[in-house]
Amino acid sequence: MKIHALNLIALVGVSLMPILAPAAAPPADPLAAYYENTLACQDQVSKAVCRVWLNRDGHYYAFYDLGPQERPPGIDGPFRIEGREGTYTLRTEAGSYQLCLWVAAPRIRIGAEKQRELYSEASCYAFMPHKVGESWNESDSSGRSIKLWLLAGR
């Protein structure tokens, strides 16, 4: 049984195709633009402002400025600045992203959580990737309008 030279070349070429074919690129990280940058939000009803930092290692920090408070000014002034930290995951559900937050100290309720401000609770939130410099509007679970920005740097 003789193998013709052209058949041998064809067999070798077909068997090498998987080796020579470029490897499929890993899927892009939907959160890549958020690392080392700041996700800012403002509740259009309460006017509370948040700043959220998502770290590549799965940790997050959220800071809230709840604005002027109905209490006498103290040494720190009449404003309430508070924060929250924990871990997060990004999951896909029904073709869309969910940013799921777990709070590091869940027993401590902060004012932003009591007001149900965006990203203040251990929960999953609808999420869409954006580029640094973009701004957009969303509605939270109660229907309040939220303005968001992805700002360069921290």
Buried (B, 14 or more C-beta within 10 A) or exposed (E): EEEEEEEEEEEEEEEEEEEEEEEEEEEEEBBEBBEBBBBBBBBEEBEBBBBBBBBEEEEBBBBBBBBEEEEEEEEEEEEBEBEBBBBBEBEEEEEEBBBBBEBEEEEEEBBBBEBBBBBBBBBBBEBEBBEBEEEEEBEBEEEBEBBBBBBEEE
